[in-house]
Structure formats: C-alpha cells, structure tokens
Amino acid sequence: MANIALSLPERGRSKGDVRRSAESTLRVVPSWRPFIGREDLVEGARQALVSSAGAGILLVGGAGVGKTTLAQHLVEQYFGQACVVQVRGSAATAQLPFGALGFLLAEAPADALDHPVVGLQEASRLLLDRAAGRKLLIMVENAGELDALSAAVLIQLARARLAKLIVSVTGFPEGGDPFARLWSGGELLRLDLENFTLDESGRFVESLLGGPISRAAVRALWGLTAGNPLFLRLLALEQRSAGVLVQREGLWVLAGRMVHLGEIAQVVRSWLETFTPRQRGVLELLAFAAELPLALLHRRGDEDIVDELQELGVLDVSPAGPATVRLKQPLVAAVLRQTVQPGRSLELWQSIAAGGRPENLNPSAVVRFAEWSLDCGQPLDRPTALEAAGLANRLQDRTAALRLARCVADSSRDPELVLEEARALSALGDPLAAVQAVDRVPLPAVGSLVRTRLLLERHRALRSLPESAAASDGVLPGLRRSAERAEPGTVAGDKHAVDRELTLAEAEQAVYCGRLAQLPAALGQVFDDRSLALHERLGAGVLLGAARSLTGRATEAVGIAEQLEAALGAPQLMPAEQAQVRGGIFMIYLAAGLWTRCAQLLEEDLILGGTGRGMGGELAAGLLHTLCGRAEKGREALEGVIAQLEVADPAGVLPLALAAAAYACALGADQARARRYLQACAQAGQPGPWALRAGSDYFRILTQARLGRRDEAVAELNDCADQAAAGGLHTQMAICLGAAARLGDLASARRLAGSTATGDGPLAQMLHLSAAGQIRNEAGLLLRAGELARNEGNDLLAYELAETVARMAPDEAGRRQARLLQRQTFRKLDRFRNTRRRIQELNDFERDLAVAAGQGRSSTSLAKELHLSPRTVDWHLGKIYSRLQVSGRAELREILA
C-alpha cells in the first residue's frame, strides 16, 4: 500500500508556489502504534467502507482521541490493496482554491486552477488515475478547514461512488458544512470516539511499555489523562524515561510522583497556541483554580469564551446545582500550572480572589484554591487552612493536607491543625511523626471533642508501631473514664460527640484486634443516627457489618451491606470515601460466601486493607480469584499489588498479598514460585490488623498443605480455629475447620458439624453441609454444598466437593451427578486451561500418546502398537504427566473430556 500524506503549504503562497513545492510536501506516513479496543467501532466502519452504498465514515472526537489511528488501522487491516490518499485541511490553505489538493494539481495544466469547473474535473481525474483501478480511499483530516473547492472534489467522487471517504473532525460540523450535509443525508456513517476506559488504558500502556503494568499505576495515569490516548502515551513514556515507572519482577509500577515537563509539556504549549489570548486566559485560570462557578466567569465577561471552549470539547460544565466549569483534561491543568510564570499566576489569582474565595466550590476545588493561594504567596487565615486541610484528608490527598495544616503561624500549637497533620502523617506511613506532633501540642480541656480526637489519633498511630502496639491497648478505657469525668463547663453537645467518637474508636479497635466480644453495643445506634455526616454514618456501618459477618451473623451483615451500597451514590460522599465503603462491603460479602456479589464490586474503585485507590481493587480481585480457583488471574493481580507494595506499604498489606500469591501459585502447580512467595512472606513480618494477619495465615497454611505438609496444615488450622472461637470470630472458626476437613481431617469435620456457633448465611450452610456429608458419608449433602458453592461463584470449592463425592458415592447416579458438577466447575479453573494449553505444546508423538492414555488405553496395548516395551511407554507417560502437571491417567482423562 502506498500511503501519501501531505505537509500543507503555508498561508500566503501562490498557486505556482503550491505546484513547485508539491514534491517536497509528499512523505511516507510513519508506522502506527498498536490499536487497542474499539472493536464495535472498527466493525461498523469496515462495513460502511466495503458497502456499495454510502460515501464512507465521519469520525468525531476530541484532539488526541485516536481518530487518525483508527483510520490507519482500518486501512492496514482491511484495505491493504487500496489506493489511499491523505488530505489535510488547515488555516494556511483554507483561503486558496484547491489549496488542500495542491500536491495533486501540481501535475495539472497551468490554467486548470483558473476555472473552477475545469479544476474540479482535473482533480477528480488525477485522483482516479492514481487509483489505477484500485479501490480509492481518501482520508480527510481537519475537514472543517478544507477550502470549498477541495471539499467539492472529494464529495463529488464519493457521491459518484468512485471513492470512499474517512473524514475526521474534532467537533461535529455545523449544518452548513458539506460533510455535515453528507451525514444528515445518510451518506456518511457517524462514529463518535471517546477516551479509553480504565481497562483499555491498561492494555494500551502495556502495549507501549512492552509488558504488564500494575493496576495502581494504570489508574494514576488514567486519572491524570482522562484516558486520552495521545496524552496517555506521552505521559507513560515520560514516566518511564524519568524513572517514575520502573520494572519490578517484569511488572511496571509507580516508584514516585509523576512528572510532566518533557515532550508532553511541549505538546500542551503548542496546543495552547491554537487558542486566542482570551481563550488561553480562561484555560490558565481553570488550570490553577481546578473549578470555578459559571456565574463568576460570566461576571468576568467570559461567557462567550466559555461557550466557545465548551463547543471545542475543552471544558466540562456541570449541569446540576450552581453550575461550575472545569478543564476536561487534568493533565493539561497540571502542565499549565508548572509552565505558567509565577507573575502570571498571581495576576490570575488576583482577578478572581479580590472578594475572597469563590463560592460553591466542590471539596477538591477548595483544596486546590487554598494551595494556589499559598503558591502565590498569599497567606491563609486559620479557618480557611483548617477547612482545606480537613477536606484534603477526606480526599486522601495527604501531601496537600500536611502542607495546609502547617501553613499557619504557630500551627504546631493549634490542636485542630495538629489533628489534621497527624492524620496525614499516619496515612503517609509515618506514625511516629504523628505521635510526636500530638505530644508537642497543648491539649484542650479534658472531655472536649478536639482533645478526644487528638488522643484517638495518637492511639491509632501508636497501635501501628510494633514497639508500642501492646501499650496502646489501655488507651481507650482511659479515655472513656476521662470522658465520664469531664471538666465543668463542657457543653452537652461535646459530651454526646465525645461519646460517639469513643464508641467508633472502640468498635474500630475491636475489629482491628479481632476481639469482637468487645464490640460496643452502641455502635448500631451510631449507624442509625441520621444527624451524623453521611461519611461518618457509613464508616460506622462498615464496622458494624464487619463485626456481624465475622461473628456468624451473616444475614444481618448482608442487610447492612445492602444499606451501605444503596447510599454509595449520595453526592456528599467523596470518591475516596465511596471507595473505602465499597471495600468494606466487599469484605462483608466475602465473609458471607457471596462471591458473585464480590465480583460485581470489582467493576468500581475500592479501598481494601488501607491500600490506596487503584491498588485496593487489584488486591480484592487477586484475593477473590484465588479463593475461587482462578489461580492465574489471582496471581497476575497479586503480583501487581506486590510490586507496588514493595515501593511503599504504609498499611502493612504486603504479607497478605504474598501469602495469597503463594497459594495461587500452588493451585497452578507452580511449587517453586509458591515456595519463593512463602519465604518472602515470612521475611515481610506480620501485619497489624487482625483481618490482615488472619488472611495471611490462612493462605500460608493452605499453600503448605498443597506443598505436601498436610498434617502440619491441619494442626495449624485447628489452632487458628481455637483462637477465632476465643475472640468470638465464629465465621473464621468455621472457615478454618472447613479447610481442615477438606484436607481429610474427620475430627475437624465433626467439630464443625457439632458446633452451634458457626452462624448463618451461604458460607456457613456450605461448610455445615460438607462437614455433615463427610462424617456421615452422605454424598447428597456434599453435592448440595457443592451446588451452593457453584451458584455463589466458588468453582474451586464446588470442584473439590464434587471430587470427594465421585470417590465415595455408593451408587452410579450419585457418581454421575458428581462428575457433572466436576465438569461444570473444572473448566472454569485455571488448572484446566493451563493443562489444555500445555497439551498443545507437546510434540505429535507425545500428544497422541497422552490422548490414548487419557482414553483408557493400557501401557501394554500402547507398547504393542508402538513396538516399544510397556516400561518405555510408562517412562514417556511419566515425562508427559510431569510436563502437563497432572497426577496420572485419571486427571488427564478429566481434562481431555
């Protein structure tokens, strides 16, 4: 395929200049980047271009969204034998007759351009001559800036069905535009291109970097670029060059704060030059302010500018409430803030801050405006700094929170500012500095709300320090006693608020330590208190739901989780708070055995175990996939988490991720890697919260069982069950006993079946049925448990139970039912897919031998057919079993079935 692109002549050249420069304007289009996703768009475009009807396609989308890449992909994939001509409109040629086709008309007679009709005929002839009987595809970029005669030539050819058009426009053309008329007449198929989704962004960046990338890194890149392919590419490559994106064990992870001062800054500056000075002023203003009320911009006289920029797809105007305006592209805002001179920044700030901070800003804009004020050398008063620091903490922008909390004179002696500082320090992984900050500040009166919150934050920081964790146990009872001895003059509202804060802290401590018998009874009242801020109420609900799920009251826990889910769409919740609550819901459903519901939650962002946004979803996916037998998916997700946590792990989640990855590898029969992860887990130490410790121990023990240490694993599982029972954690007790029972320990099965404290809900029912079936030798009970597990999405548990039934069922009907359940679940397990893939990697002799052995042929009969000894056949089969990682003929038969 000969691809021709045009470097358009500059404004002001004569017709002769156009002809003379024609040869120098032709160039070969460079190789194109891998095409990602958009399968439906590609198929619709292909059908329109191969159809005998219609003039072609109209690609509509913002700058950098991939219109040209899509057009090139279509040409390369489906029209390799076509003649492709690329035409670009520009301001430089828009005023010249046939300006966009100057490269072509250089071959025309000298007087052709003097007569429009002759010029039209000549241009059409020359294009058809180039095609030489092949299909003619004309790729039109910047169609809105084509001169009228060039557009007429292209439309004439398309309407005569002599060519197909691929027209790209940034904004949809107005009704008077000739290509708009083609679309409205049904001759051009309109295809709207959007930015990449999060998943598409991940695939795109992996293709750029040549390897997998962690979910947290993808989310950070996607959040800054809004999924724009051009900016995504530039940002990812710049982070790699700057050492911010680094490879760990073959996986790309973020190792620092992102930078954007290289090529991407040049692209943004070039893009800005396409706007008028007034348009640039509004863009710069919004880059610094993050968001401004539409009414304020109107008062400045920028109403027409906002309309123009919105039409160009550069701005977002919120439709709800008092309308606000922001830049669509976060990366553009970030680059502008770094490249605009300080004097210009101050000038912009003064233009809107003369009457104080703009009203009706959302929380993130309040934080940004406060930081902008500091950048301009403008001090913040204490109330403004305190409000902004508190909002930054709620937004999980801890660096901003720290800066804002410290920006006021003598902030280290201000209890409320120190509270926000301590919260930020703890979240950034420096609890010792948080303790020191609280210790320096003069404490308010005993019984006051601020004093209580400061000492609770100090308690949380101490609890996360290994050397002081034990000593932190006595803090809460002491605070409760102090609150009861509140100093005279403490207001009633403070007493009520202090009591509520202590109730939440006691509940948090009970869940953190796994001592749910100590859960305060008043927690339910806090969850039901509609006078509280919604994020505080939902935080209480997450604690209450976790406690109910772990103590065996799954039905209550699920009811609470459903209430939490219903509240997630409330506008007063910040994204980070939504993600935190969603992570709590995930854990409630996981403990209840509602694995399908857990999978549905993975479609949204969540925070799990103190991980940051992006990483929490990856951790949740890894845990869920591994528990349900999708070992390869689980391992891939967990390896991303591990690589990112090795850079920074302020919440101590790494041991859990390592232990779960070890189990995923053991499930996939990769014993060497499983052992390496176990060793790394032992070196990583023990995490603080009980849930992380329990999860880490559970996966570690299951891995040891898979590695041949069954008896040791059974003993450890029973020890864990004893510890869980002592803490009132009946669900965890049942999980540990159920795992020991599935390892063949009848004593554990009897203990589980005889317990009356293992709770309700799907998981408890599965575990009780399987234990009862095991000790009574009743296949029907085991099958019922297996069907429950399959219906709830745990194919591994269902398969293991069906495997037991297949061995023990006394009648053929039971065995047949078990085999059916095995087939239904085994095909969803990674072990099946991995082995099927390995079969294809065998040579012809090995594959034929494996198939024959799997079909039941004996070594003796195979030896006669192959003219070998039975011992030699067994030797070959042994090698094949090892390569396929199967135990023998029976397992091979299951896979081949």
N, C-alpha and C positions, 0 to 999 in steps of 0.2 A: 504494500500500500504506500503510495507516495502522498505524504501529508504535507500540505503547504500552509504556512502561517504568514501573516502579514504584519510587519512593523510599519505602522501607518505614518505617512509623511506629516510634517508639522504644519500648523496653521500658516497660511500666507503663501504657500508655494503655488506656482503657476501650473497650468496643465502640462506644459513642457517639462517642468521640474518633476512632476509626478511620473511622466514617462521615463525620463532619464534615470530616475532613482529606482525604477522598478526592479532591476536586477539585484540591487543591494538590499531591497526590502524583503526578499524571499529568504526563508530559512527553514530548516527542518525542526519540527516540533520535538522538544526533548522527551525522553522516556517518562512515562507516567507512573505515579505511585500506585500501590496495590489498592484495589477497590474493595470497600468494606460495606456489607449490608445492603439495604435498599432494594431487596430482591423484587418486591412488587412493583416499584417504580421502573426498574430495568425491564421487567417483562411487559409492562404496559407500553413503555417507549418502543421496545423491539417490535411489538405487534403493530403499533402505529406506523413504524418506518418500513415494515415489509408489506403492509396492506397496499392494495392498488388504489384505495380511496384515501382522501385526505392529503394535506400538504406537509405533514410532519408533526413536530412536537414543539411546545413552548415551555422551557424550563424557567421557573420563577423561584428566586431565593436570594437571600442577602449575600453580601460580599463574603467570600471565603467559605461558602456553604458547600461547594463541590459541584457546581453546575458544569464547569468545563471538564472536570474529572469524569463525571457521569457521561458526558457526551463522548469523550475519548474512549471510555470503557465500552460504550455501545459500538463504536466504530471498530475497535480492536477485536471484540468478541464476535460480532455478527456481520460485519461488513468489510472484512479484510481485503476483498477484491474490488471494492467500490473505489470510485474517484472521489476524494474528499478535498473540498476547498474550504479554507477557513477565512472568514471575513470579519473584521473588527470595525465597529464604529468608534468615533472619537470626536471630541470637540474640535480637533485640528482639521478634520476632513468633512465635518458636518455641513459646512458652507460651500464646499466645492462640488460642482456637478460630477457625479460618478466618482467622488473622492474615495469612497471605500473600495472601489474596484479599479483604482488607478494602476495597480500592479498588472491587471489583466488588459486594460485598454492601451497599455504601452505597445501592444502588438497590433493595435487597430490603425486604420488610415489616419493621417494627420487631421483631417477635417471631421472625423466622426463625432468628436465631442461638441462641435458647433451646432449640431442638430439633434435635439433630444431623442426623437423617434429613431433616427439612424443609430444613435448611441445605444439605445435600448436593444435594437436588433443586433448590433455588433457585439455587445457584451454577452447577450444570450448565445450567439453563435460561438464565440470564443470559449465560453464555459462548456458548451456541448462538445466542441472539438476536443477539449481537454479530457472529457469523459471517454471519448473514443468508443462509444457503445456500452461502456460500463454504467452501473448504477451511479448516479450523481448525488452526493450528499453535500449540502452546504451548511457548515457550522457558522452561525452568526452570533458574535458576542457584542455586547453593548448595543443591542438593536435600537435602543432609543436615540442613539447618536448617529445612526446611518443617515446619509443625505437622501433626499426623496427619490432621486433617480436610481441610486443603487438599490434601495428598497424595492422600487418598482420592478427592476430586473429580476430580483430573487422571487418576488411574489408572482410575477408572470410565469416564470419557469415552474414554480410549484403548482400553480392553478392549472397549467397545461399538463401536469403530471410528468414533467421532464426531469424534475429534481425533487428531492425531499429536503426539508429544512429542519435543522436543530437550532432553535432560536433561544438564546439565554438572555434573561433580563433580571435586574436586581429588584426592581419594584414592578408591580403589574402595570403595563402600559395603559395610558388613558384611552378613552373611546375613539379619539380621532387618529390614533396610531394605526398604521396599516396592518401591523401584526396583531393588534387587538381586534381589528375587524375580521381578520382571518380566523381568530379563535372564536369570536362571537358567532361567526357563520358556520362553526362546526368543522372547519378545515384543519385547525391546529389542535392537538391534544394538549391541554394544560397539565403540567406536573409540578407540584409545589415541593421544593426541597427544604427540609427542616434540618436543624443541627442534629448531631449524633446524640443518641441516648447514652446513658452511662455504660451499658454493655457494649454498644457499638464503639464508644470511645476507647474502651479497654482493648477491643480487638484491633482497632486502628493503631493505637500506640504500640501494641505488641508487634504489629507488622513493621512499624518504623524502627523499633529498637532491636528486632530480631530475637525476641524472647519474651517469656511471660513477665507480667508486672503485678505487683500486689494491688489488691482492691483499694486499699487506703491511698496509694499513690494515684491510681486512676481517678478516685473521687476528688482528690485535691486538684488534679489537672482539669478535670471536667468542671468542677465548681468555678474555677477561675476563667475558663474559656467558654462556658455555657455549651460545650460540645461543638463549637465551630471548628470544622476540620482544619482550616488554614492555621488558626491560632493554636489549636491543639498540637499540630505538627511542629510549629515554631517553638512553642513552649517546651514540649517534651525534649526536642533536640537540644535546646539551650540548657535545660536542667542536666542533661547528660554531659554536655561539654563543661558545665560549671562544677561537676562533681556532686550535684544535689541528688540526681538519680544515679544510684550505684547498683551494681550487681552483687548479690549475696547468694551463694549456692545456686547460681544460674537464674535468680529472680531479681527483677528490677524493683528497688524500694527507694523511698524518700529518706535521705540522710540529713536533711536540714531545711531551712526556709528557702522557698523558691525565689529565684532571681529572674528579672526580665529587662535586661539592659543591652542585649546584643541585637541580633537581626530583628527580633520581634519589635524592639523599640523603633528601629528604622522603618519598619513596615507601618507602625502606627503613626509615626511622624509624616510619612508620605501620604497616608490616608487622610490625615488632618488637613493637608494642603489642598485637598479637593473641596473643602468647605469654605464658605465665606467667613470673613472675620467675625461677624455677629454669631454665626453658627458655631464657630470654634469657641467663642466665649462661653456659650451655653454648655458645650461639651466639657470644657475645662471646669466650669463651675460645678457641674454634676459629678465630675470625677472626684473632686475634693469633698463635696457635701454628701455623696452617696445617694441622697434622695432629697427632693425639695417639694413643697406644696405647689401644685399647679397655679394656685391663686397668686403666690409670691412671684412666680415667673411672669404672670400676666401683668402684675403691678409694675414690674421692671420694664414692661413694653416688649417682652419676648414672646408674646402669644403666637405671632406668625412664624417665628423661628421654631418654636416647639412643634407646630403643625408640620412644618417642612421636614424636620428631623424625624418626626413620627412616621411620615409618609415614606421616608428613606429607610425605615426599619431600624433606626439607630436608638430610639428611645422607647421605653415602656411607660405608659400612663395607666396608673391603677384605676379601675372602674368603680371600686367600692369606697364608701366613706368620702372624706375630704380627699379629692384627687391628688395624687403625688406622682412625680416624674423621676425616673432613674435611667441610667445608661443600660442598654440591653447587655452589653459585653463587659463583664467585670474586669477582664484583662486589660481592656483599653483604659478603664479608670485607673488601674494600678500603674500602668506605664505612664499615663499622663501625670499622675501625682509625683512620679520620680523625675520626669523630664521638664516640667514647668518650673521656671525660675522662682526662687523664694519671693522676690518682689512682686511678681505677677500673682502668686498665690495669696499674698497679703491683700493686694488690690481686690481680688475676687472676694476674699473673706469680708472685707470692709463693705463691699457692695451689698451684702445681704445681712450682715450682723450688726448694723448700726442700731437697730431697735431690739437687739438681743437675739437669742437663738430662735430660728423659725419654729412655728407651732406645728402640731400634728405630724411630727416625725415618728417613724417606727423605731423600735429599740436599736437596731443596728445603725440607723442614721444618727441617732442621738450620740452613740459612741463615736462614730466617725467624725461628727461635727466637733465633739469635745477634743478629739485628737488633732483635728485640723487647727483648732484654736491654739493648742499648745505648739504645733508646728510653726504657727505664725507669730509666736512669741507673746500670745495673749493669755494672761493668767486666768484660771478658772476659779470661781468662788467655791467655797466648801460644798454647798448643796448640789451644785452642778457636777462637781467632781465625784461626790458620793453617789449620786444617781447614775452617772455614766459608768463608774466602776462596778456598781451592782449589776447593771444591765450587761456589761461585758462578761462578768462571771456567769450570768444566766445564759449568755450566748456561747459560753465556753471559749471566749477569746481571752485567755488568761494573761497573755502578754500585755494586751491593752488594759485589762483590769489592774495589773500591777502598776503600770505607768500612771494611770489615772488616780489610783489610790495614794500614790506617793507624790502627786504634783502640787499639793497644797503645803504651805509652810507649816512646820511642826506636825506633819501628818502622823509621825510615829507616836505622838502622844494623844491622837484622836481615836477613841475606841472604835467608832463606826468605820472609819477609814482603815484602821488596822485589821478589822474583821474581814473586809474585802481583800486586803493584802494577804492575810493568812489563807483565805480560801484559794486565792490564785496560786500562792506558793505551794500549797499541798497538792493542787491539781497538776502543777508543773513538775512534781516529783521531788520537792524539797521540803518535806515535813519538818525537818529540824529548824530551818529558817522560819517556818510558820510558828513553831513553838517559841522561838526567840523573839519574834515580833510581838506576840501576845504578852510574853513575860516583861517586855520593856514598857508597855503602855499602862498608865494609871487606870486601875479598874473602877468602873462606876459602882454605885451603891449595891449592897447585897440585895438580891431579889429583883433587880432591874432586868429588863429584857436584853439589853445590849451586853451586860456583864455575863448573863447566862449564855448568850450566843458565842461570845468570845471564849469562854471556858469550854464550851462544847466543841468549838473548832480546835482548840488546843488538845482536847481529849482525842479527837479523831486523828490529829497529827501524831500524837504520842502512840496511839494504837498501831499505827503503820510502821513505827520504828521498832525493830526486833528487840533492842536493849530495854525498851520501856513499855512493851506491849502488856506484860503482866501487871505492871504497876498502874496501868490505865484502868484496870477493872474497877477500882474503888472510887473512880471519879464521879460516876453518875449517882450512886447512892449519896455521896457527899453533897452534890448539887441539889438533890431532892430535899435533903434535910435543910440546906441553906434557904431554899425557896420557901420552906414552911416557916422559917424564922425571918421572913422578910422584914427589913427595917421599917419603922413607922414612916408613913408618908408615901409608901409605894402605892401607885394607883391601882384600882381594881382591874383595869384593862391589862396592865402589865402582869398582874398575878395570873390572870387567865392565859395570857400569851406565853408566859414562862412555863406554866403547867403543860401547855400544848407542846412547846419546844422540847421539854423533858420527856414527854410521852413519845414523841417521834424519835428522840435520841435513844431512849430505852429500847424501842422496837428495832431501830437500826442496829443497836448493839446485840440484841438477841439473835437477829438474823446473821449478823457478821460473825458471831462466835458459834452459831449453831446450837444455842441454848434456848429453844423456843418455849420451853416451860416458863421462861421468864418474860414472855411477851406481855406487855401491859394490856390490861383489859380495855382501857380507854381508847385504844388505837382505832377501833371501829367507830367510835364517836367522832374522832378527828376526821376520818374519811367521810363521814356523813355531814360534817359541818359546812353548810353552803356559804357561810360568811367568810370562809378562808379563800385566799387566792387559789385559782384553779390548779396551778402547778404544785402548790403545797398539798392540796387535797389528793391529787393523783399520786404524788410521792408517798403519801400515807397509804393509798390504795395498793401501790406496788408492794410495800412492806407487808400489808395485811394479806394480800394474795399469795405472796411467797410463803408466809408463815402457814397459811391454811393448806397450801399444796404440799409442803414438807411434813406437815403433821398428819397427813392422811385424809384431810377434809377437801378432797379434790373437787367435789361438786360445788361447794361454797367458793373455792378458789377460782373455778372456771366462771362462776357468776360474777365475781369481782373483775376478772379479766375482761369479760364482755362489757361491763360498765366502763372500764378503762378504754377499751377500743372505741366505744361509742363517743367518748369525749375527745379523741385524738384530733378531730377536725376543728376544734374550737380555735378561733382566730387569736385569742390571747396567749396561746401556747407558742413558745419559740421553737424553731426546728430542733435545736439540741434537746429541749425538754420533751418534745414528741418522740425523738429517737430513744431517750432514756426510758420513757414509759413503755415504748414498744419493746425494748429489751426486757423489761420486767414481765410483760405479757408473754413473751417468748418462753421465758423460764418457767412460768406457771403452766403453760400448755405442755412443755417438755416433761415436767414432773408428773403431769396428769396422764401422759401417754397419748396426747392429741398431736401426733407428729405431723399429720397433714395440715393442721392449722398452723403449726410452726413454719412449715414450708411456705405457706401463704404470706407470712410476715416477712420472709426474706426478700420479698419484692420491694420493700420500703427500707429506708435507712433506720438502723437501730444501734444503740449503745449497749454493750454487754460487758459485765465484769470490770467496769471502769475504763474500758478501751475507748479510744476516740471514735468519732463518726467515720464510717467507711470501714475501719478495721473491725468494729463490732459485728457488722453484718457478715464479714468474711469468717470471723470466729464462729458465729452462730451457724453459718452454713457448714463449716467444717465439722462441728460437733454433731449436727443433725445428720448429715450424710454418713458420717462414720457410724453412729449409733444404729442407723437403719440399713447398714450393709453396703452403702455406695462408697466403697473404700477409696477408689481412685479420685472421685470428686472430693471426698473429705480430705484426703491427703493434699490435693492441689490447693484447696482453700487454706488449709492449716499451714502449709509451707509458706504461703504469702504472709500469713499472720506472724509466723515465727521470724521470718526475715525482717519484718518491720519492727517487731518487738525487740529484736537484738540491737536495734538502733536506739530505741527508748521504750522502757516498760515501767512507767510510773505506778501502775496499778498492780504489778506483780502477777500478770496473767500468763507469762511465758511457760511456767511449769505445766499448766493445764494444756496449753497448745501442744507442747512437746509430747506429753503423755498420750493425748488423743491422736497425734500423728503417728506415734509408735503403734497404737492399736490399729489404725488404718493400714499401716504397712504390714502388720501381722495378718490382718484379714486378707490382704492381697498377696500373701505368701512371700513377702519380701522380708525375710527374717533378719538379714544383715542390717538393713536400714532400720528395722524396728529396734534392734539392739542399740544402734547408734543413738536413736532418739531417746531410748530409756536412759542411756548413760548421760546424755545431755540434760535430761530431766532431773536426774539425781544431783548433777552439778549446779542446777539452777536454784536449788533451795526450795523452801516451802512458801507458797503464797500466804497472805494474811487472812483473807476472809474464809470462813468455813466452806462456803459453796465451792470456791476455787480449790481448796485443799481436798475436799471430798471428790470432786470431779477428777482431779489429777490422780488421786489414789485409785479410783475406780478403773480408769483407763489403764493405769500402770499394771494393776493386778490382772485385768483381762488379757493384757499383752503377755504377761508372764505365763499365763495359762496356755496361750497359743504357742508359746515358745517351749512348751514341754514341762513347765513347773506347775502341774495341775494341783497336786496336794498342797503345796505351799500357797497357791492362789485360793483354794477353798478355805484354808485356815485363816488367811488374811481377810477374806470376805466375811467370814463369821465374826472376826474381831471388829470389823467396821460396822457390822450389823449390831453388835453389842453396844458400841459407842453411840450409834444413832439412836438406839432404843433408850439409852440413858438420858439423851438430850431431848426426848420426845419427838424425834425425827422418824416417824413411823414409815413414811414413804421411802426414805433412804434405807431403812432397815429391810423393807420388803424387796427393794431393788438388789441389795447385796445378797440376800438369801436366795432370791430367784436366780441370780447369776451363778451362785454356788450350786444350786440344784441342777441347772442346765449343764454344769460340768460333771454331773453324775453323782452328786453327794445327796443320798437319800435322807440323811439326818437334817440337812438344811431344808429339804423339801417338806419333811414332817414338821419342822419348826415353823415354816412359813404357813403351811396349811392349818396348823393348830393355833396360829396367832389370831387374836380378835382385834388387834390394834393396827392392822396394816391399812385400814382406810377404805375409801370408796373410789369410784372413777374407773375409767377404762383400763389403766395400767394395773391397778390393784386387782381388778377382775381377771385380767390375763394371767397375772402371777399366781393367784389363788387356783384358777382352773388348771394351770400347768402343774403346780405342785401337787394338787389332789390327783390329777391323772397319773402323775409319776409314781406316787406311793401306792395308789390303788391298781396301777397297771391298767388304766382305762383309757383306751385310745380316743374315745369320743370326747372326753374332757380336754385332752391335749389338742385335738383338732379344733374344738371350739375356741380355745385360746389362740391357736394359730390363725384362724379366720379373723378373730378380733384384731390381732396384730397386723394382718394384711390390710384389713379395712382402714386401719388408722395410719398406714403408711410405713410400718416397720417390716420390711421384707426379710431382713436377717433373722429377726426373732421368729417370724412365721415359718421360714425355711428350716430353722433348727428344730422347731417343734414338729414340723411335718416329717423331718428326717428321723426323729425319735419314734414317731408313730409307724413309719414304714418298717422299722426294725421290730417293733413289739406287737403290732396289731395281730390278733389271733385269727382274723378272717380276711378273705380276699377283698371283700367290699371295703373294709377299713384301710387296707393297704392301697387299694386303688384310689380312694379318696385322698390319702396322704400323698401319693405320687402326683395327683392333680395339683394339690397345693404346692408341692415342691416345684413343679414345672412353672406354675404361675409366678412364683417368687424368685426362683433361681435365675431366671432370665433377666431379672432386674438387678442382680448382684454383679458387682464388678468382676468377681471371680469367673463367672460365666463368660463375660465379654473378653476378659484377658486371655482365657484359655482358648476361646474360639479364634482370637487373633493369633495366638502362638501356633495353632494348628496350621494356619495358612503360611507360617514361616518355615514349616518342615519341608524337607525335600520330597520328591514324589514317592520314593520308596518308604520313607518314614510315615508320610501321610496315609498311604494305602495300608500300611501295617497297623497304624493307630485306628483307622476306621474298621478294619477287620477285627481287631481285638475288642473294640467297643461294641461291635455287633455280636460278640459272644464266641467268636472262633477261638478254639484252644490253641496253645502253643504247638501241640503235636500236629494238628491238622495244618497249621500255617507252615510248620517246618517241612512237611511233605511237599506242599505246593511250591515252596521257595527253594527246595533242595538244600535245606540247612538243618542243623540239629536243633531240637527243642531248646537246648541250653543257649544256643546262639540267638534264637528268636527271643528268649527271655532277656538276654543281655541287651538286644536292640530295644525291646519294650521298656526296660529299666531306664535307658537313656531318654526315651521319648517321654516317659512319665515325669522324669526329672525336669526336662525342658518345658513340659506343659504345666508343671507344678500340680499334678494330681496324684492321688494316693494309689490308684490302680484301675483295673478294668471297670469296677462299679461306678466310680466317679467319672471316668471317661465316657461310659455309656450314658450317664445323665446329660453330659454336655452335648454329645452327638445327637441325643434325642431331640 
